[in-house]
Amino acid sequence: MNTSKKKERVVFYFEKIDKDLLFNHCNLIGVKTSFFVRNTILEELGKPVIKIQVENVNTKKYVSELIRIGVNLNQVARKLNSGATFLIADQRKVLDEMEALTSHILEIKSQL
């Protein structure tokens, strides 16, 4: 039985749009294209090479936070669409919440 770990080269072609999609996806998830293609094919053939470990991201916490943010944004939009004027205190509160939202989104992104 040959137990050699020597890798051999395989060449295949994509249309440009598919190639761009592949490269963008790999860039988004932070892996090399060759790594992604190799592992995807081997997994499809029933030989998974790597087990992806999911980081400890509290999904329920983030979903509830995003729902809360969505409710707040809907309240702001409803008030803006009603033609009502904002008091200076309301404007400050909206700006503070938007700043907190931006920070929170960046925190979530850093954990993914």
C-alpha positions in Angstrom: 0.0 0.0 0.0 1.4 3.4 -1.0 1.4 5.7 2.0 3.1 8.6 0.2 1.8 12.0 1.1 3.0 13.5 -2.2 0.5 15.9 -3.7 -0.3 16.0 -7.3 -1.5 18.9 -9.3 -5.0 19.0 -10.8 -6.0 21.8 -13.2 -9.6 22.8 -14.1 -11.2 25.9 -15.6 -14.0 28.3 -14.5 -15.9 31.0 -16.3 -14.7 34.4 -15.0 -17.9 35.0 -13.0 -17.6 31.6 -11.2 -13.9 32.2 -10.5 -14.6 35.6 -9.0 -17.3 34.1 -6.9 -14.9 31.4 -5.6 -12.1 33.9 -4.9 -14.5 36.3 -3.1 -16.0 33.5 -1.0 -12.5 32.2 0.0 -11.4 35.8 0.8 -14.5 36.3 2.9 -14.0 33.2 5.0 -10.2 33.7 5.2 -8.9 30.6 3.5 -6.7 30.0 0.4 -8.6 29.0 -2.7 -6.7 25.7 -3.1 -7.5 24.8 0.5 -11.2 25.5 0.0 -11.5 23.6 -3.3 -9.4 20.6 -2.1 -11.4 20.2 1.1 -14.8 20.8 -0.6 -14.0 18.1 -3.1 -12.7 15.6 -0.6 -15.7 16.2 1.7 -18.0 15.5 -1.2 -16.2 12.3 -1.9 -16.7 11.2 1.7 -13.3 12.0 3.0 -13.5 15.1 5.2 -10.0 16.4 5.8 -10.7 19.1 8.4 -13.3 19.6 11.1 -14.2 23.3 11.4 -14.4 24.4 15.0 -17.1 26.9 15.6 -15.9 29.7 17.8 -17.8 30.3 20.9 -20.2 32.9 19.6 -23.4 33.3 21.5 -25.9 33.3 18.6 -29.0 33.7 20.7 -27.5 36.8 22.4 -26.7 38.4 19.0 -30.0 37.5 17.5 -31.9 39.1 20.4 -29.6 42.2 20.2 -30.2 42.5 16.5 -34.0 42.2 17.0 -33.8 45.0 19.7 -31.8 47.2 17.3 -34.3 46.5 14.5 -37.2 47.6 16.8 -35.4 50.8 17.7 -34.7 51.6 14.1 -38.3 51.0 13.2 -39.4 53.4 15.9 -37.0 56.0 14.6 -38.2 55.5 11.0 -41.8 55.7 12.1 -41.2 59.0 13.9 -39.3 60.4 10.9 -42.0 59.3 8.4 -44.8 60.8 10.6 -43.3 64.3 10.0 -42.7 64.8 13.7 -39.7 66.9 14.7 -37.0 65.6 16.9 -36.0 67.3 20.1 -32.3 67.8 20.6 -32.4 65.2 23.4 -34.0 62.7 20.9 -31.4 63.5 18.3 -28.6 62.9 20.8 -30.2 59.6 21.9 -30.5 58.4 18.2 -26.8 59.4 17.5 -25.7 57.6 20.7 -27.6 54.4 19.8 -26.2 54.5 16.2 -22.7 54.8 17.6 -23.4 51.9 20.0 -24.8 49.9 17.1 -21.7 50.4 15.1 -19.5 49.3 17.9 -21.6 46.3 18.6 -21.6 45.2 14.9 -17.8 45.6 14.9 -17.6 43.5 18.0 -19.7 40.7 16.4 -17.7 40.9 13.2 -14.4 40.5 15.2 -15.7 37.3 16.8 -16.8 35.6 13.6 
